[in-house]
C-alpha cells in the first residue's frame, strides 16, 4: 500500500545494509536534516513535518507515531546512518550530519525536575520541539490527578531502554566496526576539528580489551599524535589522520 508521507522508519533497511549500492537511494537521507522533514531541536520526528497530518499532541493515546520523537526510532536511524557513511559511496549525508543528530539525541537524555534541576533520563516519547517527555507528562495525572496503575503505574516509562546509546558511541561516533575476522576496523564519524581528543577504553572485542584514542596534538595522552588502537594495553595500529584505520588483532 502506498502512503503519501515520509516516516523515519523508512531508514530502517540501512540498519541491515539491505538497499543496494549505487542506486541513489541514499538521497532519502537528506530528509533527516531538513526542518520540513525530520529535523527538530529534540528530534528527529517520526513523521515528516511538512505533512498536514503531522502532530505533536497531548490528547488521545499517549504513544503516537505521527510526530513525536522516539528513542527507539532515533537509535535505529543513527545506526542506519552510520552504515551509510561506512558502507555506501554517496554524497547525500556526511559525518557532520551524524554528529549533529547524535548531539541532539544526547541533549534529549534528560529531565527537568520540579525544583529546576536537570537529571539524566530516558523515557518513551519526546516532544521534538521542546524536549518534554510526552507520555510521562500525560500519565502522571492520568487518573484523579495522578498515576494510574492500569496504565503501568508510577514512572512507567522511566529507563525505557530502547536507546542503544552506548552502541551509537562505540560503533558510530568512535567507529569500532564489528567484524567476524581478526581485523580491527575503526572509522570515527567525528567531523574534522571538532574534538582534539577522545578515548574509548576497555571495550571487549574478540576476547581482547581494546583502547581507541585520538589525540590531535599528542599532549593529552602522551602517546603521540593521531589515532591509535591498543589491544590489552599494547599498540596494534596508528594513523596520523582521523579516518578509517584497519589493523590485525594479535594472535
Backbone bond lengths (Angstrom), bond angles and torsions (degrees), N, CA, C in turn:
res aa  C-N    CA-C-N  psi(-1)  N-CA   C-N-CA  omega(-1)  CA-C   N-CA-C  phi
1 X - - - 1.457 - - 1.523 109.54 -
2 X 1.324 117.22 131.27 1.461 122.28 178.83 1.516 110.37 -86.24
3 X 1.312 116.08 141.28 1.460 121.55 175.36 1.522 108.32 -124.85
4 X 1.329 116.10 159.95 1.460 119.96 -175.51 1.516 112.18 -105.41
5 X 1.330 116.38 29.06 1.455 120.23 -179.30 1.524 109.90 -135.87
6 X 1.317 115.52 140.99 1.456 120.14 172.10 1.526 108.87 -85.27
7 X 1.328 117.27 134.59 1.458 121.87 178.04 1.529 109.58 -122.33
8 X 1.313 115.38 149.78 1.462 120.77 -177.36 1.520 111.44 -59.14
9 X 1.320 117.29 -33.17 1.465 120.24 179.83 1.532 112.68 -64.63
10 X 1.321 116.93 -10.34 1.456 119.45 174.63 1.519 113.18 -63.96
11 X 1.348 117.07 -16.41 1.465 120.74 177.14 1.527 112.92 -84.98
12 X 1.328 117.12 -8.84 1.466 121.00 -173.50 1.529 114.23 -57.79
13 X 1.335 121.16 -37.19 1.470 118.67 -179.75 1.529 114.57 -54.59
14 X 1.336 117.33 -30.36 1.466 119.56 178.39 1.530 112.21 -72.92
15 X 1.325 117.10 -16.09 1.465 120.55 173.38 1.528 109.94 -59.35
16 X 1.332 115.81 -30.96 1.466 122.34 -178.43 1.532 111.91 -109.67
17 X 1.344 117.51 10.13 1.466 121.63 -177.51 1.531 112.05 55.36
18 X 1.311 116.91 37.65 1.463 120.80 -177.35 1.536 114.17 -78.89
19 X 1.326 120.61 -41.91 1.469 119.02 -177.41 1.528 111.16 -62.62
20 X 1.315 117.55 139.33 1.461 119.88 178.13 1.526 111.29 -67.87
21 X 1.304 115.61 152.39 1.454 120.73 177.94 1.523 110.85 -77.78
22 X 1.345 114.51 160.69 1.463 122.81 172.41 1.526 113.62 60.60
23 X 1.324 116.33 28.72 1.463 121.17 174.96 1.535 111.83 -110.83
24 X 1.328 116.40 -4.94 1.456 120.42 176.97 1.509 115.81 83.29
25 X 1.338 117.20 6.24 1.461 119.05 -178.45 1.531 112.48 -65.62
26 X 1.321 116.22 -21.52 1.468 120.04 -176.93 1.532 112.18 -64.44
27 X 1.333 117.62 -16.34 1.461 120.43 178.99 1.528 110.90 -59.00
28 X 1.332 116.88 -23.82 1.469 120.35 177.24 1.525 111.37 -58.78
29 X 1.321 116.58 -24.89 1.457 120.98 -177.64 1.528 112.68 -65.66
30 X 1.307 117.57 -19.65 1.456 119.73 179.07 1.523 111.81 -62.10
31 X 1.338 116.58 -24.28 1.461 120.12 179.54 1.527 111.93 -67.02
32 X 1.325 117.32 -21.78 1.455 121.01 -178.53 1.521 111.89 -64.33
33 X 1.323 117.40 -32.72 1.455 121.54 -176.35 1.529 112.45 -105.22
34 X 1.312 117.20 8.37 1.459 122.82 -178.52 1.536 109.44 -93.54
35 X 1.361 118.92 121.54 1.469 120.30 179.40 1.529 113.96 -60.99
36 X 1.309 117.32 -19.40 1.454 120.07 174.54 1.532 110.97 -90.65
37 X 1.320 115.07 -9.91 1.457 121.05 175.78 1.517 110.28 -96.31
38 X 1.349 116.72 -109.30 1.462 120.64 -174.58 1.533 114.55 -107.91
39 X 1.320 117.49 -8.80 1.453 120.28 -174.60 1.528 111.25 -71.63
40 X 1.343 116.12 132.72 1.465 122.17 177.63 1.523 108.78 -156.41
41 X 1.348 117.73 159.83 1.471 120.67 -177.20 1.518 114.21 -57.84
42 X 1.344 116.95 -30.39 1.459 121.63 176.59 1.532 109.47 -128.40
43 X 1.312 115.11 35.70 1.472 121.64 -178.27 1.506 111.74 -89.58
44 X 1.322 114.12 -160.44 1.460 127.33 8.16 1.525 113.01 -77.64
45 X 1.321 115.10 157.47 1.455 120.50 175.79 1.524 109.20 -75.92
46 X 1.325 116.87 158.21 1.468 120.15 -178.93 1.521 112.63 -86.31
47 X 1.323 116.99 -14.65 1.462 122.07 174.63 1.519 108.10 -135.51
48 X 1.321 116.08 152.56 1.459 118.84 -177.41 1.532 110.47 -66.02
49 X 1.333 114.89 141.14 1.461 120.54 -173.11 1.523 113.11 -76.65
50 X 1.315 118.09 -18.11 1.456 120.54 179.02 1.529 112.86 -75.23
51 X 1.329 116.95 -14.41 1.461 119.35 -177.42 1.531 110.21 -74.98
52 X 1.331 118.27 138.09 1.477 119.98 -177.21 1.520 114.35 -63.30
53 X 1.317 118.21 -19.71 1.460 120.69 179.50 1.527 113.01 -94.23
54 X 1.328 116.81 2.40 1.465 119.34 175.02 1.521 109.11 -59.58
55 X 1.324 117.06 136.18 1.463 119.77 -176.92 1.519 110.91 -155.87
56 X 1.324 115.52 142.50 1.465 122.87 167.37 1.526 105.36 -119.15
57 X 1.322 115.30 99.08 1.456 120.70 -167.40 1.530 112.50 -113.50
58 X 1.331 114.70 144.56 1.461 121.57 173.54 1.534 110.56 -110.46
59 X 1.342 114.97 24.51 1.454 121.86 173.87 1.519 108.66 -129.06
60 X 1.346 115.84 164.22 1.451 119.18 -178.29 1.514 111.15 76.78
61 X 1.340 116.39 -152.70 1.461 120.63 -179.56 1.523 110.25 -66.15
62 X 1.324 116.15 143.77 1.464 120.66 -176.25 1.529 113.41 -76.48
63 X 1.320 116.57 -14.05 1.472 120.43 -177.67 1.527 109.63 -120.31
64 X 1.313 115.86 88.18 1.459 121.38 -178.15 1.526 110.24 -110.13
65 X 1.335 115.03 150.71 1.460 121.46 -176.87 1.529 112.10 -118.86
66 X 1.309 116.97 23.86 1.461 120.61 -179.14 1.535 112.11 -102.97
67 X 1.324 116.26 20.26 1.455 119.69 179.62 1.511 114.54 170.92
68 X 1.346 119.12 -48.06 1.472 120.09 -177.82 1.525 113.15 -55.25
69 X 1.309 115.00 153.83 1.465 120.84 175.85 1.527 109.04 -88.48
70 X 1.322 115.67 137.09 1.472 121.73 179.37 1.526 109.13 -120.94
71 X 1.339 118.84 127.27 1.460 120.43 177.33 1.528 113.54 -53.56
72 X 1.315 116.83 -37.09 1.467 120.03 178.72 1.526 110.68 -59.77
73 X 1.327 116.84 -50.56 1.461 120.54 -177.90 1.521 111.58 -67.21
74 X 1.339 116.54 -36.90 1.461 119.78 178.83 1.525 111.03 -65.55
75 X 1.326 117.21 -39.86 1.464 120.85 178.64 1.522 111.38 -63.49
76 X 1.324 116.39 -44.18 1.465 120.33 177.56 1.531 109.93 -60.80
77 X 1.327 116.22 -43.24 1.464 121.22 -178.30 1.527 111.56 -63.61
78 X 1.334 117.39 -43.12 1.465 120.25 -179.22 1.520 112.14 -68.97
79 X 1.332 117.85 -38.18 1.466 119.95 175.53 1.524 110.21 -63.89
80 X 1.330 115.80 -42.52 1.461 119.96 178.05 1.525 110.90 -63.41
81 X 1.336 116.90 -39.28 1.459 120.48 179.00 1.526 111.02 -65.35
82 X 1.318 117.10 -39.45 1.467 120.00 176.50 1.527 110.44 -61.70
83 X 1.320 117.48 -38.38 1.467 120.42 177.61 1.519 111.19 -64.54
84 X 1.322 117.11 -41.31 1.465 120.31 177.86 1.521 110.40 -60.74
85 X 1.318 116.91 -45.99 1.461 121.03 -177.20 1.525 112.16 -68.92
86 X 1.322 117.26 -27.18 1.460 120.79 -179.82 1.524 113.53 -89.63
87 X 1.327 117.23 -34.39 1.466 120.33 -164.98 1.521 115.28 -117.40
88 X 1.336 117.83 -8.18 1.467 119.67 -174.10 1.527 110.78 -121.30
89 X 1.332 118.45 127.98 1.465 120.51 171.27 1.526 109.24 -73.17
90 X 1.328 116.98 114.78 1.458 120.58 -175.06 1.526 109.90 -162.92
91 X 1.335 115.79 165.51 1.459 121.53 179.28 1.527 112.21 -124.82
92 X 1.329 117.27 7.40 1.467 120.81 -173.23 1.514 112.83 -74.87
93 X 1.333 117.70 -35.05 1.462 121.42 -177.63 1.524 109.43 -136.12
94 X 1.325 115.66 160.53 1.460 121.51 -176.99 1.522 110.02 -133.64
95 X 1.322 115.22 173.26 1.466 120.47 174.98 1.519 110.99 -60.70
96 X 1.313 117.69 -29.50 1.464 121.21 177.13 1.530 110.18 -61.07
97 X 1.333 116.94 -39.96 1.458 120.95 178.86 1.531 111.07 -66.31
98 X 1.329 115.90 -40.60 1.470 119.78 177.06 1.532 110.01 -61.56
99 X 1.308 116.26 -47.84 1.465 120.68 -176.82 1.528 111.14 -63.70
100 X 1.315 116.83 -41.13 1.465 120.40 179.36 1.524 111.04 -64.32
101 X 1.332 117.47 -43.89 1.463 120.98 179.66 1.527 110.79 -65.84
102 X 1.336 116.53 -39.74 1.460 120.36 178.24 1.526 111.23 -66.47
103 X 1.322 118.11 -37.24 1.466 121.07 176.55 1.525 110.98 -62.66
104 X 1.319 116.52 -43.65 1.461 120.34 178.05 1.519 110.16 -61.82
105 X 1.322 115.97 -43.59 1.462 120.71 179.76 1.532 110.80 -63.39
106 X 1.318 116.21 -40.61 1.463 121.07 177.62 1.524 110.88 -61.28
107 X 1.318 116.56 -43.93 1.462 122.02 179.73 1.531 111.54 -62.45
108 X 1.320 116.35 -25.38 1.462 120.69 -178.82 1.521 112.94 -75.55
109 X 1.331 117.60 -18.98 1.473 121.46 -175.95 1.527 111.56 -80.18
110 X 1.319 116.08 60.27 1.458 118.87 -178.53 1.527 110.29 -157.74
111 X 1.326 114.90 161.29 1.456 121.99 178.02 1.518 108.77 -137.43
112 X 1.317 116.17 132.60 1.454 120.88 174.74 1.523 108.49 -90.48
113 X 1.323 116.51 116.83 1.463 121.80 -177.63 1.530 110.27 -77.66
114 X 1.321 115.24 169.72 1.459 120.47 -177.70 1.524 112.39 -62.99
115 X 1.345 117.78 -27.17 1.465 120.39 178.94 1.528 112.55 -87.69
116 X 1.327 115.97 4.82 1.455 120.36 176.85 1.511 115.42 94.44
117 X 1.325 117.99 -12.04 1.461 120.23 178.38 1.529 109.85 -71.88
118 X 1.309 115.13 152.84 1.467 121.59 179.94 1.512 108.37 -114.31
119 X 1.325 116.71 127.83 1.465 121.86 -177.78 1.532 109.58 -123.29
120 X 1.338 117.59 153.04 1.467 120.22 174.03 1.530 110.04 -59.94
121 X 1.327 116.52 139.95 1.461 119.02 -174.20 1.535 110.55 -159.12
122 X 1.314 115.10 144.48 1.465 121.17 168.64 1.521 106.75 -137.22
123 X 1.315 116.08 138.03 1.459 120.88 -176.16 1.528 108.03 -143.21
124 X 1.332 116.32 -156.09 1.461 119.49 -172.12 1.528 113.07 -82.32
125 X 1.310 117.62 -74.22 1.461 120.50 -176.31 1.521 110.33 -129.73
126 X 1.304 114.38 155.06 1.463 121.41 -165.61 1.525 109.59 -125.98
127 X 1.323 115.50 140.62 1.453 119.56 170.32 1.532 107.27 -72.10
128 X 1.327 118.47 114.55 1.465 119.93 -173.55 1.520 113.83 -71.05
129 X 1.325 116.91 -9.15 1.457 120.82 -178.86 1.521 112.62 -99.73
130 X 1.350 117.07 -27.76 1.473 120.08 -175.14 1.525 113.94 -120.90
131 X 1.334 118.29 -20.59 1.452 121.39 -176.40 1.515 114.11 88.53
132 X 1.325 117.58 3.66 1.466 120.95 178.46 1.523 110.62 -73.47
133 X 1.337 116.04 137.80 1.465 120.29 176.00 1.536 108.36 -79.58
134 X 1.321 115.80 103.49 1.463 121.71 -167.82 1.525 112.61 -60.14
135 X 1.335 116.39 -55.84 1.465 118.40 -175.48 1.530 111.00 -62.12
136 X 1.331 117.68 -36.81 1.461 120.12 178.66 1.527 110.84 -63.48
137 X 1.325 116.52 -45.98 1.454 120.24 179.34 1.519 111.22 -57.97
138 X 1.302 116.23 -39.00 1.455 119.56 -178.29 1.531 112.34 -78.18
139 X 1.329 116.81 -41.41 1.464 120.09 -173.98 1.529 113.40 -70.81
140 X 1.335 117.09 -28.49 1.466 118.40 -175.68 1.536 112.49 -69.32
141 X 1.345 116.82 -10.48 1.473 119.90 174.75 1.529 110.79 -132.82
142 X 1.335 115.49 31.36 1.465 120.68 -172.26 1.526 112.84 -67.86
143 X 1.325 117.41 -40.55 1.474 121.06 -175.19 1.519 109.38 -130.61
144 X 1.314 114.62 117.97 1.467 120.87 179.42 1.529 112.08 54.33
145 X 1.324 115.14 36.70 1.455 120.52 175.95 1.509 115.75 78.78
146 X 1.337 117.65 11.69 1.472 119.54 -179.97 1.528 110.20 -147.80
147 X 1.336 115.54 -172.51 1.460 121.66 -178.12 1.543 110.54 -67.29
148 X 1.331 114.97 149.29 1.463 121.22 -178.64 1.523 108.85 -112.89
149 X 1.335 117.29 121.33 1.465 121.12 178.80 1.516 111.37 -58.56
150 X 1.322 117.15 -31.42 1.448 121.14 178.61 1.514 113.66 -70.22
151 X 1.317 116.21 -13.28 1.462 121.90 177.69 1.532 112.13 -108.61
152 X 1.333 115.72 15.06 1.457 119.08 178.09 1.509 114.97 108.44
153 X 1.338 116.99 -6.25 1.457 119.82 175.64 1.519 113.79 78.80
154 X 1.336 114.77 -163.19 1.471 121.97 -174.85 1.526 111.03 -66.68
155 X 1.331 116.12 130.63 1.473 123.61 176.49 1.532 111.84 51.29
156 X 1.306 116.13 51.85 1.461 121.10 179.46 1.531 113.02 -54.00
157 X 1.306 115.71 -40.02 1.454 118.85 -173.53 1.514 116.01 -92.35
158 X 1.343 117.51 -2.27 1.467 119.59 -177.50 1.525 110.70 -60.12
159 X 1.345 115.25 134.88 1.472 122.08 -178.66 1.520 111.54 59.91
160 X 1.304 116.11 34.76 1.463 122.66 178.79 1.522 107.78 -71.99
161 X 1.319 114.84 84.37 1.459 120.10 -161.95 1.524 113.25 -84.17
162 X 1.328 113.56 72.25 1.464 120.24 168.22 1.525 109.71 -103.76
163 X 1.332 116.33 17.52 1.454 120.52 -166.63 1.533 113.70 -77.17
164 X 1.320 118.61 -41.58 1.486 124.69 -171.66 1.532 111.33 51.63
165 X 1.314 117.26 29.73 1.464 120.25 -173.34 1.527 112.41 -60.09
166 X 1.321 117.23 -42.90 1.470 119.95 -178.79 1.524 110.99 -60.22
167 X 1.318 116.25 -41.40 1.462 120.00 179.59 1.523 111.17 -63.66
168 X 1.326 116.62 -37.23 1.467 119.78 178.74 1.523 111.13 -63.50
169 X 1.331 117.29 -36.05 1.468 120.58 177.62 1.521 110.55 -72.41
170 X 1.341 116.76 -45.89 1.466 120.92 -173.56 1.523 111.66 -69.95
171 X 1.335 117.21 -52.64 1.472 119.86 -173.47 1.515 113.07 -91.97
172 X 1.349 116.81 -18.27 1.450 120.13 -178.75 1.511 112.48 -101.09
173 X 1.319 117.43 -73.16 1.461 120.83 -174.47 1.528 112.15 -63.72
174 X 1.326 117.63 -53.69 1.472 120.53 177.69 1.536 110.16 -74.64
175 X 1.325 116.16 -34.14 1.462 119.38 167.21 1.504 117.62 92.72
176 X 1.336 119.28 25.32 1.467 120.34 174.53 1.530 108.24 -75.20
177 X 1.310 116.88 108.33 1.463 122.00 -174.23 1.528 109.50 -93.66
178 X 1.323 118.41 113.99 1.467 120.87 -177.12 1.529 112.26 -61.06
179 X 1.323 115.56 137.62 1.462 122.43 179.03 1.523 109.00 -140.42
180 X 1.329 115.59 158.46 1.462 119.27 179.81 1.520 111.84 -88.83
181 X 1.346 117.49 -17.38 1.463 119.36 -178.25 1.529 109.99 -91.42
182 X 1.321 116.22 -168.43 1.468 121.08 -177.02 1.524 112.88 -94.12
183 X 1.320 116.76 20.44 1.461 121.21 176.55 1.519 110.12 -92.57
184 X 1.313 115.80 133.47 1.468 121.44 171.17 1.528 106.56 -96.61
185 X 1.318 115.33 119.41 1.463 121.09 179.51 1.526 108.77 -116.52
186 X 1.314 115.69 124.08 1.463 121.95 -179.58 1.529 108.24 -125.80
187 X 1.325 115.90 128.28 1.462 120.83 178.73 1.531 108.99 -142.20
188 X 1.330 117.91 83.89 1.467 120.38 -176.55 1.529 112.21 -60.85
189 X 1.318 116.09 135.29 1.460 121.24 176.26 1.526 109.59 -97.52
190 X 1.298 115.01 47.39 1.454 122.94 178.73 1.524 108.10 -103.00
191 X 1.325 118.73 120.97 1.463 119.75 179.14 1.528 111.14 -60.48
192 X 1.320 117.52 152.28 1.468 120.63 179.56 1.529 111.86 -59.23
193 X 1.323 115.40 143.27 1.471 122.91 172.37 1.530 113.67 63.25
194 X 1.339 117.35 26.13 1.467 120.62 175.11 1.524 109.87 -93.85
195 X 1.321 117.14 -53.34 1.466 122.07 177.57 1.522 109.13 -119.04
196 X 1.317 116.55 138.03 1.461 121.04 175.41 1.527 111.81 -82.31
197 X 1.312 117.16 -18.72 1.464 119.64 -178.66 1.523 110.79 -160.29
198 X 1.316 115.44 153.77 1.464 123.06 167.01 1.521 107.75 -159.09
199 X 1.325 116.19 160.82 1.463 121.31 176.94 1.521 109.29 -146.54
200 X 1.316 115.73 127.32 1.455 123.27 171.28 1.521 106.40 -111.54
201 X 1.325 116.58 118.99 1.461 120.08 -169.08 1.522 111.24 -124.07
202 X 1.331 115.60 142.63 1.456 121.36 171.55 1.517 115.09 74.98
203 X 1.317 118.11 30.79 1.464 121.40 177.72 1.534 108.60 -86.09
204 X 1.311 117.02 118.26 1.458 120.44 179.35 1.525 110.27 -75.44
205 X 1.324 115.19 127.49 1.465 121.19 -175.15 1.523 108.79 -148.57
206 X 1.311 117.11 115.85 1.467 122.37 -178.56 1.533 111.12 52.53
207 X 1.319 115.80 38.88 1.453 120.55 177.24 1.517 115.37 80.55
208 X 1.328 116.97 6.05 1.471 121.60 178.96 1.519 110.27 -117.69
209 X 1.329 116.04 148.58 1.455 120.94 175.09 1.524 108.61 -92.01
210 X 1.322 116.15 111.39 1.458 120.69 -176.27 1.519 111.70 -94.77
211 X 1.331 114.57 145.76 1.456 123.36 169.57 1.522 107.15 -123.43
212 X 1.309 116.51 128.29 1.462 121.67 177.20 1.520 106.98 -121.95
213 X 1.326 116.70 120.97 1.461 118.96 -177.99 1.522 111.11 -136.46
214 X 1.318 113.64 146.60 1.460 122.70 175.76 1.517 107.90 -122.60
215 X 1.311 115.65 127.51 1.462 121.16 -179.79 1.524 107.27 -137.57
216 X 1.317 116.39 102.67 1.466 121.05 -173.78 1.519 112.52 -63.18
217 X 1.338 116.72 -39.25 1.465 120.42 -176.41 1.525 113.31 -101.49
218 X 1.323 116.65 -19.91 1.454 120.74 -175.26 1.516 113.31 87.95
219 X 1.336 116.86 -0.68 1.466 120.65 -175.85 1.521 113.69 -91.11
220 X 1.331 117.93 -17.18 1.457 120.19 -174.77 1.521 111.61 -76.73
221 X 1.326 117.97 -49.67 1.465 121.68 -173.59 1.523 113.46 -109.06
222 X 1.327 116.59 -7.79 1.454 120.12 176.50 1.515 115.13 69.53
223 X 1.316 117.11 23.36 1.473 120.61 179.54 1.526 112.26 -114.74
224 X 1.332 116.21 8.73 1.451 120.76 -179.70 1.516 111.82 101.84
225 X 1.341 114.18 167.88 1.454 120.45 -179.66 1.522 111.38 -73.68
226 X 1.323 115.18 150.81 1.457 119.29 168.64 1.517 115.32 111.81
227 X 1.326 113.29 -169.92 1.459 123.01 179.03 1.519 108.89 -98.29
228 X 1.320 116.85 129.00 1.458 121.45 -176.21 1.521 111.07 -130.66
229 X 1.340 114.37 146.25 1.456 121.88 174.14 1.524 107.95 -123.31
230 X 1.334 115.91 129.27 1.457 121.75 176.96 1.516 108.86 -121.28
231 X 1.327 116.16 142.52 1.460 122.34 174.40 1.516 108.27 -119.35
232 X 1.311 116.71 121.12 1.464 122.49 -176.80 1.528 111.08 52.90
233 X 1.336 115.70 36.52 1.453 121.68 175.76 1.514 115.50 87.28
234 X 1.344 118.01 -3.99 1.462 121.13 -178.48 1.528 109.71 -108.37
235 X 1.328 115.84 131.72 1.455 120.62 -178.20 1.528 110.80 -66.53
236 X 1.345 115.59 129.71 1.464 120.36 179.86 1.523 112.73 -122.24
237 X 1.334 117.28 -9.53 1.461 119.84 179.68 1.508 111.45 -163.19
238 X 1.342 116.36 145.44 1.451 120.81 -179.30 1.526 109.50 -149.11
239 X 1.328 115.73 144.62 1.454 122.69 174.05 1.511 108.39 -141.60
240 X 1.311 117.12 138.45 1.456 120.49 178.64 1.523 111.40 -71.84
241 X 1.331 116.80 -22.79 1.454 121.66 -176.68 1.520 111.11 -103.89
242 X 1.328 115.54 154.33 1.456 121.88 174.14 1.528 107.65 -85.31
243 X 1.317 115.65 95.84 1.459 120.96 -176.16 1.515 109.85 -168.12
244 X 1.312 115.68 -168.28 1.460 120.47 -176.72 1.526 111.52 -64.43
245 X 1.316 114.89 130.50 1.458 122.17 179.46 1.516 109.06 -132.32
246 X 1.321 116.37 127.95 1.462 121.25 176.40 1.524 109.09 -120.83
247 X 1.313 115.23 136.66 1.454 120.51 178.27 1.521 109.01 -151.81
248 X 1.321 116.45 163.04 1.462 120.51 -176.30 1.521 111.01 -95.53
249 X 1.319 115.73 141.20 1.455 120.13 171.63 1.519 109.56 -69.90
250 X 1.331 118.48 140.67 1.465 120.02 175.79 1.520 110.23 -67.08
251 X 1.306 116.03 143.48 1.468 121.20 179.80 1.520 110.03 -83.70
